[in-house]
Amino acid sequence: MNREGAPGKSPEEMYIQQKVRVLLMLRKMGSNLTASEEEFLRTYAGVVNSQLSQLPQHSIDQANKHKPWLEPTYHGIVTENDNAVLLDPPLIALDKDAPLRFAGEICGFKIHGQNVPFDAVVVDKSTGEGLIRSKEKLDCELQKDYTFTIQAYDCGRGPDGSANAKKSHKATVHIQVNDVNEYAPVFKEKSYQASVVEGRRYESILRVEAVDADCSPQFSQICSYEIVTPDVPFTVDKDGHIKNTEKLNYGKEHQYKLTVTAYDCGKKRATEDVLVKISIKPTCTPGWQGWDSRVEYEPGTGALALFPNAHLETCDESVASVQVTVELETSHIGKGCDRDTYSEKSLHRLCGAASGTAELLPSPSGSLNWTVGLPTDNGHDSDQVFEFNGTQAVRIPDGVVSVNPKEPFTVSVWMRHGPFGRRKETILCSSDKTDMNRHHYSLFVHGCRFIFLLRQDPSGEKKYKPAEFHWKLTQVCDEEWHHYVLNVEIPRVTLYVDGVSHEPFSVTEEYPLHPSRIETQLVVGACWQGGDLHMTQFFRGDLAGLTIRSGKLTDKKVIDCLYTCKEGLDLQVPEDGGRGVKVQANHGRSVLTVEAEDVGELEKALRHVTYLNSRQFPTPGVRRLRLTSTARCFNEATCALIPPVDGSVMVLQPEEPKISLSGVHHFARAASEFESSEGVFLFPELRIISTITREVEPNGEGDEDPTVQESLVSEEIVHDLDTCEVTVEGEELNPEQESLEVDVARLQHKGIEVSRSDLGVVFTGVDTMASYEEALHLLRYRNWNSRSLLDRKFKLVCSELNGRYLSNEFQVEVNVIHTANPMEHASHMAAQPQFVHPEHRSFVDLSGHNLANPHPFAVVPSTATVVIVVCVSFLVFMIILGVFRIRAAHQRTMRDQDTGKESEMDWDDSALTITVNPMETYEDQHSEEEEEEEEEESEDGEEEDDVTSAESESSEEEEEGGEHGDQQPANRQQQLEWDDSTLSY
C-alpha cells in the first residue's frame, strides 16, 4: 500500500483504466468505435469496475489529496437551432485520486461568465466524462461565437461532496455557432429600370443586387444571378451586371421587361424575383426632354413651375458648363406686359405721386370727353391705348394742366413708334392759340431721336438758355412699347426709358420768347399753328398714359413702380441645391439666365423656374416662351448643340366679378332740407359688394354620372375700385341754384379724389369698396330754390380696372315735399295739391323705398291735424274691416242657400283687393259692425298691422274733410271718393 492507503498501480494498469474511461465516454457521445476498441472494452471494462468496487472504504475517505484536471482549452461547435455542443478535445476531468470512490470521482462542472447560454453536466462520475449543451435556441445571425471558462469538482470525501471537495483550474472554452441556410436572397430594389440608345453594345447597362441575411460566408454570399425570362438579348454575370448580347433596335422593341432571380452559395433561390425594365431610345439627339409645350396658368394660384420634369440629354458627351436662357414674350399684352390697368392718375397715386398729376389721355367719360374721337383698343382687358394714324390729334381743354417753365415738372408717357421716316412727329405741343406759330414747349420724335423743347418765358436776363434736348435711342423706333419719363428742372432735364436714366447727347440753346399776351393751346398728337390756324407735325404710333405733373419731379422709386410688370419669371433656388448655379434676370424679369457646371444642378434649378402674375384679374391670353441653351466642353469649344425649345403659358380668363350696388332707390324730403346748408344725403344706406360665380362639381371621385349636373355657387370677394360716377338724369345741374357736394376734408386720408361738373360727380382713385361706400355716404344734394322742383333723379355706376368691370346702374329718385299755406284755401279738400299725381307701386317696388315718407307729394299738415288724422285713420280702418267681414259672411250664406243662383253680392276676393265708399252712413256700418263684433275682436290684433300707406292717406283726407262740416254732403262725398284698388290684405 502507498501512503494514502490505496493499493499500488502499475503504469500498465493506469493506462488500461484511462483508456477504458475514454472509450466509454466516446460511446456515450455517439462516436463509432472500431472493432479493436470494442474488444478492448469487453476485455477490460469489467476488470476496472471490479477493482474500483474492491477498494476499502476507509482508504477512499482518506485519499482526496488531488485536484481534478482539465485540458487548458476546448473548442466546440454547435449548430443554430440545436443544443448539443461538440468539443475538441472531449470534456473529461481526470483525478489522480481515482479509482478511489468519491475522491477520484467527478461530481460536477461549473461555467463562469456573464449571460452564457450554456451549461455543463456530468455524464459519468467515475470516468469524469462531461457534456456542454445550450440552454436556449441559438441564432448565428445574432451572435456567431461564445467564450467562457469552466471548472470541474470532485466528490470530496462523502456522497454530498461537502467535505474536502476539490476543484480544477479554469479551462477556456471557445464555441462557434454553425450557420443554417435559413434565409433566401432578397433584392435591394423592388424593380430596376434603365435606358439605352439603340445600335450600341454596353458592357453594363445596370446592376441588380441581392443580399442574404444568413451569417456564414457560405450561405450569406450571392453566388449567381439568372435571367428567368427566356429569349431576351441580355445576360447577367455573377455580380449582377446586365448587358445586351446584341445591338438593340428601337423600331423592333421600345422596352424589354426581364425577370431576374438570385442564388446564394447554398443554392437557395430568392423568394421573389425582381422586374427589370430596359427602355430603348432612338439614336441620341442632345436636347431638353420632359417639358410641356403649353402650360395653363389659373389666376390667383401663385407661382407656376414651367419645367417641373425637365431633363437635359447630352448623349454622354463631357460637358464643362451649360447656360440656359428663358425668355417670356409679353410684348403683345397691354403695354409690353401685364400691368395694373388703372388710370394713370390713379397709378401715380398708388406709386406715391400724391398730387399734381394731370391726365391728358383719359378714358372717355362724361366730363373727360376730349378723347372720344380717337381710335382705341377698347382697353377692358388691359390698358387703354390710343392710336394716332398721322391725321388725328386732340386739343386739351384749358385748365386741365398748367406748366410754369420756372418750376420743375414731369412728363410721363407710354409710346410705341416705328421707323416712319425723317420728319418730325409731335407727341405733345403747347403753342400760340392765335396770331403766331411759337412753340412754348413740345415733345416730339425725329427718326429715332427723342426731343424735348422748352422755351423760356421773357425774363430780366436777355441771354441764351438751354431749350432743346436730344436723345438718340433705338427704343424710339423699334415698334415696341416703352415707358418715357422726363424730369424737367431747367437747366437740367433727365430722361428715363423703361426705368433706366439717359443723358441727352445734344443740348441746343435759344433766346427767351418775346413778351406776348397770346393764349396757348395744348395738343396731343400734333402741334397747333396759331398763325396759320391748322395742325402740323402729326404723330404716327400708339400712346397711352400721357400725364404732366406740375411743381414736382418724379423720383426713381415712383418711376420703377409705374414701369414694373405684374407678370414675369422667377427662380427660387432651394437650400439643398443650387451649388455652382448662377442666375441673372433683366429689369422686367422677362429674361432669365441660368448657368451651371454640373448638368444635374442645372436641371434642379430649371425645375424651379416659375411664372407669376400678381394681378387679381390678369389679362388672359397666350405668353410665348422660349428656352435657348449653350453647352461648352472642357476645351472651351461649343459642343452638344442643343436646339431651342418653344412653348407657351396660357393665362386663363379670370372669373369675372359682379359688382352690386344696393340701397334706398326712392325717398322724399321736405323742401327745407334741400335748402339747408347740409342738404340731403343721396346714398345714406348704400352697400357695395362683389361676387363671383363658381361651378361646383358633384360629390364623388371618378364617378361621372351624366344625370348629375354641376351647381353654381356665388362667392363674395374683396377687391378695389377705381371709379364711381354719379350723373344727373334729365337736365344738367344749374350751378345758380343746385349742387352736389362732398366733405373733401373727410376723404383726405383716403386714396379718393372728387371732381364735379354740371353732369355730376366723379370719385376716382384706387381704394377699397368700403372706402368708396364711406365716400358716397357723404355725397349731398342741395337746392336753394326748390319751389319749382318736384323731383331729381341720379344714377350711380362704379367700376374697377379703368372700366374693365362695371357695376349695375343704381338709380335714386328724390322727391321734394312742399308745405302748403293753410290760409290759401277755405277747404283743404276743395283745393287739390298742385303737385300730387297718382303713383301705383307693387310690394316689391316699395321694398327699396323709404317708407317714412310713403307719399312724397302729400301736403304736410299741422300738429293738431296730424293727431286728428291718426284717430280718424283708426276709425276708418275699423269701418273697412267691418264691411269686409259682413260681405264675406253674406257671401258664404248666399252660396249655402243656392249654389246655382248668382247673387249681386258675389265678388272675387282672390287678390284680396277691395273698393270702399267711405260715404256709407256710420250708423249702418256701426250696426253691421255690432253683428260681427265677437268675430272682429278675435282677428283685431292680426289685421291691425296691415294698414297700408294708401289707407293712411285716405284717413288724412277724411279728417281734412271733417274739419269743414258745413259743406254739403253731396260735395263732401264727391271729394272723398278714392280708389283703393291697389290695397292688399
C-alpha positions, 0 to 999 in steps of 0.5 A: 500500500502507498501512503494514502492507503490505496493499493499500488498501480502499475503504469500498465494498469493506469493506462488500461483504466484511462483508456477504458474511461475514454472509450466509454465516454466516446460511446456515450457521445455517439462516436463509432468505435472500431472493432479493436476498441470494442474488444478492448472494452469487453476485455477490460471494462469489467476488470476496472469496475471490479477493482474500483468496487474492491477498494476499502472504504476507509482508504477512499475517505482518506485519499482526496489529496488531488485536484481534478484536471482539465485540458487548458482549452476546448473548442466546440461547435454547435449548430443554430437551432440545436443544443448539443455542443461538440468539443475538441478535445472531449470534456473529461476531468481526470483525478489522480485520486481515482479509482478511489470512490468519491475522491477520484470521482467527478461530481460536477462542472461549473461555467463562469461568465456573464449571460452564457447560454450554456451549461455543463453536466456530468455524464459519468462520475467515475470516468469524469466524462462531461457534456456542454449543451445550450440552454436556449435556441441559438441564432448565428445571425445574432451572435456567431461565437461564445467564450467562457471558462469552466471548472470541474469538482470532485466528490470530496470525501462523502456522497454530498461532496461537502467535505474536502471537495476539490476543484480544477483550474479554469479551462477556456472554452471557445464555441462557434455557432454553425450557420443554417441556410435559413434565409433566401436572397432578397433584392435591394430594389423592388424593380430596376429600370434603365435606358439605352440608345439603340445600335450600341453594345454596353458592357453594363447597362445596370446592376441588380443586387441581392443580399442574404441575411444568413451569417456564414460566408457560405450561405450569406454570399450571392453566388449567381444571378439568372435571367428567368425570362427566356429569349431576351438579348441580355445576360447577367454575370455573377455580380449582377451586371446586365448587358445586351448580347446584341445591338438593340433596335428601337423600331423592333422593341421600345422596352424589354421587361426581364425577370431576374432571380438570385442564388446564394452559395447554398443554392437557395433561390430568392423568394421573389424575383425582381422586374427589370425594365430596359427602355430603348431610345432612338439614336441620341439627339442632345436636347431638353426632354420632359417639358410641356409645350403649353402650360395653363396658368389659373389666376390667383394660384401663385407661382407656376413651375414651367419645367417641373420634369425637365431633363437635359440629354447630352448623349454622354458627351463631357460637358464643362458648363451649360447656360440656359436662357428663358425668355417670356414674350409679353410684348403683345399684352397691354403695354409690353406686359401685364400691368395694373390697368388703372388710370394713370392718375390713379397709378401715380397715386398708388406709386406715391405721386400724391398730387399734381398729376394731370391726365391728358389721355383719359378714358372717355367719360362724361366730363373727360370727353376730349378723347372720344374721337380717337381710335382705341383698343377698347382697353377692358382687358388691359390698358387703354391705348390710343392710336394716332394714324398721322391725321388725328390729334386732340386739343386739351381743354384749358385748365386741365394742366398748367406748366410754369417753365420756372418750376420743375415738372414731369412728363410721363408717357407710354409710346410705341413708334416705328421707323416712319421716316425723317420728319418730325412727329409731335407727341405733345405741343403747347403753342400760340392759340392765335396770331403766331406759330411759337412753340412754348414747349413740345415733345416730339420724335425725329427718326429715332431721336427723342426731343424735348423743347422748352422755351423760356418765358421773357425774363430780366436776363436777355441771354441764351438758355438751354431749350432743346434736348436730344436723345438718340435711342433705338427704343424710339423706333423699334415698334415696341412699347416703352415707358418715357419719363422726363424730369424737367428742372431747367437747366437740367432735364433727365430722361428715363426709358423703361426705368433706366436714366439717359443723358441727352447727347445734344443740348441746343440753346435759344433766346427767351420768347418775346413778351406776348399776351397770346393764349396757348393751346395744348395738343396731343398728337400734333402741334397747333399753328396759331398763325396759320390756324391748322395742325402740323407735325402729326404723330404716327404710333400708339400712346397711352398714359400721357400725364404732366405733373406740375411743381414736382419731379418724379423720383426713381422709386415712383418711376420703377413702380409705374414701369414694373410688370405684374407678370414675369419669371422667377427662380427660387433656388432651394437650400439643398441645391443650387451649388455652382448655379448662377442666375441673372434676370433683366429689369422686367424679369422677362429674361432669365439666365441660368448657368451651371457646371454640373448638368444635374444642378442645372436641371434642379434649378430649371425645375424651379423656374416659375411664372407669376402674375400678381394681378387679381384679374390678369389679362388672359391670353397666350405668353410665348416662351422660349428656352435657348441653351449653350453647352461648352466642353472642357476645351472651351469649344461649343459642343452638344448643340442643343436646339431651342425649345418653344412653348407657351403659358396660357393665362386663363380668363379670370372669373369675372366679378359682379359688382352690386350696388344696393340701397334706398332707390326712392325717398322724399324730403321736405323742401327745407332740407334741400335748402339747408346748408347740409342738404340731403344725403343721396346714398345714406344706406348704400352697400357695395359688394362683389361676387363671383360665380363658381361651378361646383362639381358633384360629390364623388371621385371618378364617378361621372354620372351624366344625370348629375349636373354641376351647381353654381355657387356665388362667392363674395370677394374683396377687391378695389375700385377705381371709379364711381360716377354719379350723373344727373338724369334729365337736365344738367345741374344749374350751378345758380341754384343746385349742387352736389357736394362732398366733405373733401376734408373727410376723404383726405386720408383716403386714396379718393379724389372728387371732381364735379361738373354740371353732369355730376360727380366723379370719385376716382382713385384706387381704394377699397369698396368700403372706402368708396361706400364711406365716400358716397355716404357723404355725397349731398344734394342741395337746392336753394330754390326748390319751389319749382322742383318736384323731383331729381333723379341720379344714377350711380355706376362704379367700376374697377380696372379703368372700366374693365368691370362695371357695376349695375346702374343704381338709380335714386329718385328724390322727391321734394315735399312742399308745405302748403299755406293753410290760409290759401284755401277755405277747404283743404279738400276743395283745393287739390295739391298742385303737385300730387299725381297718382303713383301705383307701386307693387310690394316689391317696388316699395321694398327699396323705398323709404317708407317714412315718407310713403307719399312724397307729394302729400301736403304736410299738415299741422300738429293738431291735424296730424293727431286728428288724422291718426284717430280718424285713420283708426276709425276708418280702418275699423269701418273697412274691416267691418264691411269686409267681414259682413260681405264675406259672411253674406257671401258664404250664406248666399252660396249655402242657400243656392249654389246655382243662383248668382247673387249681386253680392258675389265678388272675387276676393282672390287678390284680396283687393277691395273698393270702399265708399267711405260715404256709407252712413256710420250708423249702418256700418256701426250696426253691421259692425255690432253683428260681427263684433265677437268675430272682429275682436278675435282677428283685431290684433292680426289685421291691425298691422296691415294698414297700408300707406294708401289707407293712411292717406285716405284717413288724412283726407277724411279728417281734412274733410271733417274739419269743414262740416258745413259743406254739403254732403253731396260735395263732401262725398264727391271729394272723398271718393278714392280708389283703393284698388291697389290695397292688399290684405 
